């Protein structure tokens, strides 16, 4: 028989959105229980942060912990396509705010944030799994299996789902709906990269376009310890052409690009590769009766611009702001005050992701004649400032990108 517990706020998931939400809530004096299925540290991808995320890490009280963790400094993004090269320095951007961040092993990074939430007073329960959710009453109730297999219920005044790719509430409450992006897959691993000193700017993520297929791309994310994350993203039919173990398949695809082959000629592929397919996701609604979905639990677009963690921590800040306004006696419309503002930035990233895969964005960034002001505006988006509506590429991203691509074609 289950026992019933109660608390103020329950958060599902101790990843970046859950931990930042917990930190923000604890700073406001709210009681928080975090239900986390895994034991930390645990492996996750999404290792290249964007500068915008630093503002929310700082606001939650975790900045010192992150700075002292020794992660790889990051100041921008580099792109390669055949012999073409271009790069963005995030310090040279249109929007005010952080211009630098880190490239992180997510197992360590997420553990740093979760530990920060615990130090702030959040009750983080590792290896506790949500079995069921009831959001029909005045207060949401979760049925949870603890690490000792004991099943209990926990009731809260509000529920935040920060379960990421686990998508707990969308799955349990039938909130999932198909993404409008084509199904894509990724093969990825961590390696000892063996890149000689000076051969590569380790302060930037490297995004490389496949030499023959513009919709196939690689990431190379350097870490501070001589290792890196390497992966390829493509539609499943492309990946299915390659036979063997996942590591063999990944190496075969990576070495099709001459630039990556040269960079990684001394690499030691010492960690078995993993795969992820059909990761893009969407939901019918980002909120409901006394609950809201944060980060990837609500929507995940694509990893090409490393937007996942930034969207996650932005959603945490928006949700906590709404909760604190409610606590102060204000009326909160969760669609207007949470979902709509969050979707504004997500839609900006969506326009850029779409333009990447149809080739428009690649034509723009590799164009020989660049306008410094426009480059700074684009740099802001790549740095995560997708909510800054003073930037024309946020206010009207699709229109601006199409016009800019047309201008580039005109002057080719």
N, C-alpha and C positions, 0 to 999 in steps of 0.2 A: 504494500500500500504506500502511495506517495504521501509526503508531508508537504504542507503549504508554507512557503516563506514569503516575505514581502520586503520591498525596498522602494526607493524613489524612482531611479532610472535603471533599466536593464539594457545592456549593450551586448549584441551577439557578435563576437569576433574581436580579437585583440590586435588586428593589423593596424596600419596607419590611421584609418578613419576612426576605428574604435578607440584606439589609445589616445588620439588627439581629442576626440569627443570627451573621453573620460577625464583627461587633464583639464579641459576647459570647464567641465561641470564641477570638478573638485575645487577649482579656483573660486567657483561661485558658491561653494559650500554644500553642493548637492551630494546625496548618497548614491553611489554607483556600484553595480555589480556587472562584471564583464564575464560572459560565458564564452570560453575559447575551446574549440574541439581538439586542437593539437597541443603538444608540449613544445615550448619554445626553448632554444631556437629551432626553427624548421625552415626548409628550403622554400623559396618563392622567387618568381621572376618579377621584372619591373624595377630593375636596379639603378636606372639612370634618373635621378630626381631632376625637377625643374626649379629654378630659383623662387618662383612664386610660392612654392610649398614651404619655404623657409619661414615666411611670415607667420604661418599657422603653427608650425613647430615651435617658433619663438613664443607665440601667444599662449600656447598650451603649457609653457614652462619647461620645454625639453631641449632648448637650444644648446645649453652648456653640455648636456649629456651627449648630444649628437656631435658637437665640435670636438669633444675630447675622445670620441670613439676611434679616431684615426682613419676615417674614410678618405677615399680619393677625392681631392678637390676637383671641381668641374666649373668651367667658365663658358662653355659653349657647345656647339654641335658642328661636326665636319661631315661633308657629303662627298661621295666619290661615284663617278659613272664613267667607266672606261678610263681615258686619260684626263677627264675633266675633274677638277677639284674646286670646292668652295667651302667656306666656313662662316659661322656666325659667332661673334663674341657677345654673350648675353649682357655684358656690362655696357655695350653700345646699343641700347634699346630705347624705344619711344616712351615706355611707361616707367614711372618712378618705382622704386622698390629694389629688392634684392636682385643682384646680377650674377651671383655665384651660388653654387650649391655643392652637392657631393654625388659620387657614384658609389653605390653601396652594395655589399652582399646583404640581401634582404633578410636572411635568417638573423644576422647580427643586428641590422638596423631596426627591424621590427621588435626584436627583443629589447633593444635600448629604449624604444618608445613605451613598450608595455611595462618595463621595469620603472620607467618614469611615472607612468600612471599609478602603479602600485605604491611608489614612494609618496605620491600625492594623496594617497588614501583610498584609491579604488580597490575593490575586492575582485581581483582577477583570478578566475577559476579555470585552470588549465585541465585539458582532457575531460571537459564536461561537454556533452553533446545535447543539442536541442532535438527532442523527439516530436514535439507537437506544439502548436501555437493556437491560442484562442483569443481573438481580438473582438469578439462580439459583445462583450460586457463593458462596464464602465472603466475597467482596468484590464490591460492585456495580461494573459497568464501563459507562461511557458512550462512545458513538461520537459525536464532535463534528466539525463543520466549522468551521474557523477563519475569521477575517476575510479571509485570503488564499486561501480555498477549500481549504487543506490539511486533510485528514481525519486525525484522530488518535483514539486511545482513551485514556481516563483512568480509572484504578482508584482506589478510595478505601476507607477503613475503614467509612465511612458516607456516605449520600447524603440530602440534604435537598432536596425539590422546593419551591421558592418561586417558581414560574413564573406564579402568578396566573391570569388568564384564559387564558393559554396552555396551562395544565393538562397539562404535558409528560408526566409519568409516568402520570396517569390515562388519557391518550390512547394512549401507547405500550404500557402494560401492561393495557389493557382493564379499568380500575378504575372507569370512569364508570358512574353509575346515575342515573336521572331524579330531579330534585328534586320534592318534594311540593307546591311552590308553583305556582300557575297561571303560564303563560308571560306575561311582561310585557316591554315594550320601553321604551326611553328615546330622546328626541331632546334634544340638548344642545349648548351652545356657550359660548364666552367672548365677552363684549361690553364695550365702554366704556359703563358703565351710566348716567352722567350724573345720578345721584341727587343732589339738592341736599343740602348739609350740614344735618344736623338732621332730615331727613325720614325717616331710617331708622337703626336701631341697627346699625352695621357690625360690632359685636362679637359678633353672633349670626347663625347661619344662619336663614333664613326658609323655613319649609315652609308652603305654601299649598294648601288643598284646593280642587279645581275647584268652581265655583259650582253645578253640577248633578249631578256624579258624584263621590260620596264616595271612590271607589276610584281616582280620578285625582288626581295631586298634582304640585306644582311645587317645585323647589328654587331658591333664590337664595342664592349663597354669595359674599359680598363679599371682594375682595382688597385689599391695602394700597395699590394703585396706581390706584384709581378704576375698576377693572374688576371684573367678577364672572363667576361661572359660573352659567348659567341653564339649567334643563332641565325636562322634563315626563316623567312615568312613567305608563303606562297599558297596558292589554291591547292587543295588536296590532290588533284589530278597531276599536278607538276611534281609534288613530293613523291607520289606513288611510283614514278618512273625509276626511282633509285632503290636498289635492293640491298639486303643485308641488315645488320644491326643498325640501330639508330645512329650510333657514333660514326659508323662507316658511311652511312647515307649523308650525314651532315658534313663530314670531311670531303666527300666527293663533290657536294654542291659548293662548298666554300672554295675549294681549290679550282673551280671553274673561273673564278675571278683572279686575274693575274696580280692585282694589287694586294689582295688578301693572302694569296699564296706566298708572295714575297714576304709580307709582314710576319706570317705565321710559319715560316719554313723550319724554325727551330722549336716550335711549340710541342708541349707534351700533353697529349689528349688523355688525361688520367682520370676523368670522371665520366661515367656512362651518360650518354645524351638522353634527353627526355623529349616527349612530344605533347603538343596541345592542339586540339582541333576544334573549330566552331566556337571560339572564345567570345566573339562579339555577342552581346546580349542586350535585351531591352525588357521593359516591364509596362504593364497597363497603367500603373500609377506609382509615383514615388512616395506616397503617403496614404494613410487610412485612419481608421479609428484608433487614436492614441499610439500610432507607430509611424516611423519614417524609415526609408531605405537610404543608406549612405554608400557612396563610392561605387565599386564594382557590383555590389549587391543590387543596385538599381540599373546601371547601364555601363557597359564596357564597349568602347569603340574599336580600337586597334592600337598595337604598341608602337607604331612608327614614330610618333612624336613624344613618347614617354609621358603621356598625359595622365596615366592611371592614378598615381599617388597624389598628384596635384588636385585632380577632381575629387579624390577621396577626402583629403584634408579640408578642401574648400567646402564640401558637403557637410563635414562635421561642424565647421564653424557656423555655417548657415543654420543648421538644425539646432545647435546649442543656443545661438542668438534668439531663435524663435521660442525655444523652451524658456529662456530667461525672461523674455518679454511676457510670456504667458504667466510666469510666476509673479511678475510685477503687476499683474491685473490687466494687462493689455489683451485685446482681442487679436488673435493671430489667424490669418487665412493661410493654411499650409500650402495651398497651390500658388498663391500670389507672393507669399513671403519666403517660401522655401523652393518649391519645385520650379517655378518660372525663372527665378534668378539663377538657380543651378543650371538649368537647361540652356540658358543664354551662353554660358561659357562652353558647355558641351557641344552646342550647335556650332560654335566657332571652330572648335577642334574638328567637328564632323566635316565642315566645309574644307578644311585643310587636308584631312585624311582622304576625302573623295578626290580632291585635286592632285594629291600625291599619286593615287592609283590610276587616274586617267591620264596622267602625264603632264598636266598643266603646271603643277607646282615644280616638277623637275625642270621644265623648260624655263621657268622663272628664275630659279636659284642658280642654274648653270649658265644663264645669259651673261655675255661678256660685259655689257654696259649696264651697270647697276646704279640706281638712284640712291644716294646715301640715306635720304629721309625715308623712302619706302623700305629700304633694307632694315632700318631701325624699327619700323612698324612691324615687319615680319619677324624680326628678332624678338620682339616683345611677345608675340604669340608663341614662338618656339620656347621662350623662357617661362611660359605658363600664364601670361597675363591676358587670358582669354575673356576676362570680364571687364576690361578697361574700355568702356564705350567711347572714350575720347579718341581711341584708335580707330580709324576708318575701317581697318581690316577686322575689327570686332563688330562695329556697328552694322556693316554690310559685307560680311566675308565672301560670300559666293559671288556677288556682283563685282567686288574689288578684284578678286582673284581672276575672274574671267576677263575683265578689262585689262588687267596687267599682262596676262598671258597673250591676249590679242596684240597688245602693244609690242611685246617681245617678238612675236611672229612677224609683225610689220617691219621691225628693224633688223631682222636676221639677214 
